[in-house]
Amino acid sequence: MAGPPTQKDIERRAYHLWEQAGMPNGRDREFYLEAERRLGEELIRHELKTPDTL
């Protein structure tokens, strides 16, 4: 991923998490926020592993 996650990236990840959880009703915001958090963490881990920071 280049740069911060887009809204579309977050929505895709949230949908995937929702599917994995059995598609429960009424928890859209929860899955969106979880997806946003996870993608942010992945970005940080990726940035920490770049060659210029080793």
One Martini backbone bead per residue (centre of mass of N, CA, C, O) as a GRO file, in nm:
protein
   54
    1MET     BB    1   0.096   0.037   0.024
    2ALA     BB    2   0.045   0.374  -0.074
    3GLY     BB    3  -0.003   0.520   0.181
    4PRO     BB    4  -0.282   0.589   0.303
    5PRO     BB    5  -0.578   0.478   0.355
    6THR     BB    6  -0.862   0.451   0.202
    7GLN     BB    7  -1.191   0.429   0.213
    8LYS     BB    8  -1.201   0.178   0.031
    9ASP     BB    9  -1.004   0.008   0.198
   10ILE     BB   10  -1.172   0.010   0.456
   11GLU     BB   11  -1.432  -0.111   0.340
   12ARG     BB   12  -1.310  -0.377   0.247
   13ARG     BB   13  -1.208  -0.469   0.525
   14ALA     BB   14  -1.479  -0.451   0.674
   15TYR     BB   15  -1.624  -0.659   0.502
   16HIS     BB   16  -1.437  -0.893   0.568
   17LEU     BB   17  -1.482  -0.890   0.874
   18TRP     BB   18  -1.788  -0.929   0.860
   19GLU     BB   19  -1.782  -1.202   0.722
   20GLN     BB   20  -1.607  -1.350   0.941
   21ALA     BB   21  -1.844  -1.278   1.167
   22GLY     BB   22  -2.131  -1.354   1.009
   23MET     BB   23  -2.299  -1.095   0.934
   24PRO     BB   24  -2.381  -0.880   1.136
   25ASN     BB   25  -2.604  -0.670   1.265
   26GLY     BB   26  -2.530  -0.332   1.357
   27ARG     BB   27  -2.176  -0.323   1.305
   28ASP     BB   28  -2.043  -0.126   1.102
   29ARG     BB   29  -1.866   0.069   1.272
   30GLU     BB   30  -1.690  -0.141   1.405
   31PHE     BB   31  -1.560  -0.250   1.138
   32TYR     BB   32  -1.450   0.016   1.037
   33LEU     BB   33  -1.264   0.081   1.280
   34GLU     BB   34  -1.100  -0.180   1.267
   35ALA     BB   35  -0.992  -0.142   0.981
   36GLU     BB   36  -0.853   0.128   1.031
   37ARG     BB   37  -0.661   0.027   1.249
   38ARG     BB   38  -0.518  -0.201   1.092
   39LEU     BB   39  -0.415  -0.031   0.854
   40GLY     BB   40  -0.248   0.160   1.028
   41GLU     BB   41  -0.060  -0.057   1.144
   42GLU     BB   42   0.051  -0.157   0.873
   43LEU     BB   43   0.179   0.109   0.792
   44ILE     BB   44   0.374   0.133   1.027
   45ARG     BB   45   0.524  -0.134   0.980
   46HIS     BB   46   0.618  -0.062   0.697
   47GLU     BB   47   0.774   0.200   0.770
   48LEU     BB   48   0.974   0.048   0.971
   49LYS     BB   49   1.092  -0.143   0.713
   50THR     BB   50   1.247   0.051   0.570
   51PRO     BB   51   1.566   0.093   0.456
   52ASP     BB   52   1.605   0.397   0.577
   53THR     BB   53   1.544   0.266   0.891
   54LEU     BB   54   1.787   0.040   0.935
   0.00000   0.00000   0.00000
